[in-house]
Amino acid sequence: MDRSGISHLLKIPALGVKAKVGLVIFALIAGIVAYGVYGSLERTISLHSRIVAMQESNQRLQHQIADRNREIQAAQSTTWVEEQARLLGYVMPGEHVYLILPPAAGSVHSGGVQAPLVNEPITTPTPSPSPSPSSSPSPSASLGASDGQATPSPTAVTITLP
């Protein structure tokens, strides 16, 4: 059978030139619309994934802020300041530091744990060692006159093991 026979069997009328042009224009418009919808959908998915990533980042930053606020609260307590001062080698007035050294160890510095001696009361909430050691031969263990802060004064006692 020829072509006209097939269209006659399927009852598809023969299309004229105008109908063919109209069908091509319709296909082009449908393609452009589909491309626009696809591009818009792709941008929407991309933006949604960026929103999710930024929300996760925001949540991590909120946790970090909460952690830092807890650290700030802890740092404002006298217990934390005392702990940090002890890590830097300071001792409270009246306390004695005992260093047990192996026989091969050298002599102990006058600061006990190689911490410089300071004769001024600490006026800041975070203690910091003095840039130069004290010139007095024996450090005094006294409280500051006005602020009640302890003056760092390490006292070292060396015990050598046999």
C-alpha positions in Angstrom: 0.0 0.0 0.0 1.1 3.5 -0.6 1.0 6.4 1.8 -2.4 7.6 1.0 -3.7 4.2 1.6 -2.2 4.1 5.1 -3.7 7.5 6.0 -7.0 6.4 4.6 -7.0 3.3 6.7 -6.1 5.3 9.9 -8.5 8.0 8.8 -5.9 10.7 9.1 -6.8 13.5 6.8 -4.0 14.8 4.6 -2.5 18.0 6.0 -2.1 21.0 3.9 0.8 23.4 4.0 -0.8 25.8 6.5 -1.5 22.9 8.9 2.1 21.6 8.6 3.5 25.1 9.3 1.1 25.5 12.2 2.2 22.1 13.6 5.8 23.1 13.3 5.2 26.4 15.1 3.2 24.6 17.8 6.1 22.2 18.3 8.6 25.0 18.5 6.5 26.9 21.1 6.0 23.7 23.1 9.8 23.1 23.1 10.6 26.6 24.2 8.0 26.4 27.0 9.4 23.0 28.1 13.0 24.4 28.1 11.9 27.4 30.2 10.1 25.2 32.7 13.1 22.8 32.9 15.5 25.7 33.4 13.3 27.2 36.1 12.9 23.8 37.8 16.7 23.4 37.7 17.3 26.8 39.3 14.7 26.1 41.9 16.4 22.8 42.9 19.8 24.5 42.9 18.5 27.4 45.1 16.8 24.9 47.5 20.0 22.9 47.9 21.9 26.2 48.7 19.2 27.1 51.2 19.5 23.8 53.0 23.3 24.1 53.0 23.1 27.6 54.5 20.6 26.5 57.1 23.0 23.7 58.2 25.8 26.3 58.3 23.7 28.6 60.3 22.8 25.8 62.8 26.6 25.0 63.2 27.3 28.7 63.8 24.5 28.9 66.4 26.1 25.9 68.2 29.5 27.6 68.1 28.0 30.8 69.5 26.3 28.9 72.3 29.7 27.1 73.1 31.5 30.5 73.1 28.9 32.0 75.4 29.3 29.1 77.8 33.1 29.5 77.7 32.6 33.3 78.4 30.4 32.5 81.4 32.9 30.0 82.7 35.8 32.4 82.2 34.1 35.0 84.4 34.2 32.8 87.4 37.1 32.9 89.9 37.5 29.2 89.6 38.4 29.5 86.0 40.8 32.4 86.6 42.5 30.4 89.4 42.8 27.3 87.1 44.3 29.4 84.3 46.8 31.0 86.7 47.9 27.6 88.0 48.4 26.4 84.4 50.8 29.4 84.0 52.7 28.4 87.1 51.2 30.8 89.7 50.3 29.7 93.3 48.1 31.2 95.9 49.7 33.0 98.9 50.7 30.5 101.6 50.9 27.5 99.3 54.1 25.6 98.8 55.1 23.9 95.6 57.0 20.7 95.8 59.0 19.6 92.8 60.2 16.0 92.7 63.0 15.8 90.2 65.0 12.8 89.0 68.7 12.7 90.1 69.8 13.7 86.6 67.8 16.9 86.6 69.5 20.2 86.8 68.9 23.0 89.2 65.5 24.6 89.6 65.0 28.2 88.6 64.0 30.7 91.3 60.4 30.8 89.9 59.8 27.1 90.7 58.3 26.1 87.4 60.2 28.6 85.3 57.6 31.2 85.9 58.7 34.8 86.4 58.1 36.4 89.8 55.8 39.4 90.0 55.5 41.7 92.9 52.5 43.7 91.7 48.9 42.5 92.2 47.0 41.2 89.2 44.5 43.8 88.0 43.1 42.0 85.0 40.8 39.0 85.1 43.3 36.9 83.1 46.7 36.6 84.8 49.8 37.1 82.6 53.4 36.7 83.6 55.6 39.7 84.0 58.0 40.4 81.1 60.9 40.5 83.5 61.5 38.6 86.8 61.3 40.3 90.1 64.5 41.7 91.6 63.6 40.9 95.2 65.4 37.8 96.5 62.4 36.5 98.4 58.9 36.9 97.0 56.2 38.0 99.4 52.8 36.3 99.6 50.3 39.1 100.2 46.9 40.1 98.9 46.4 43.2 96.9 45.4 46.1 99.0 42.2 47.2 97.2 41.1 44.4 95.0 41.8 41.3 97.0 43.5 39.5 94.1 46.3 37.1 95.0 49.8 38.1 94.1 51.5 35.2 92.3 54.4 34.0 94.4 55.7 30.5 93.7 57.8 28.9 96.3 59.9 26.0 95.1 61.2 23.1 97.2 63.4 20.6 95.4 63.4 17.0 96.4 66.0 14.9 94.6 65.3 11.2 94.4 68.2 8.8 95.2 
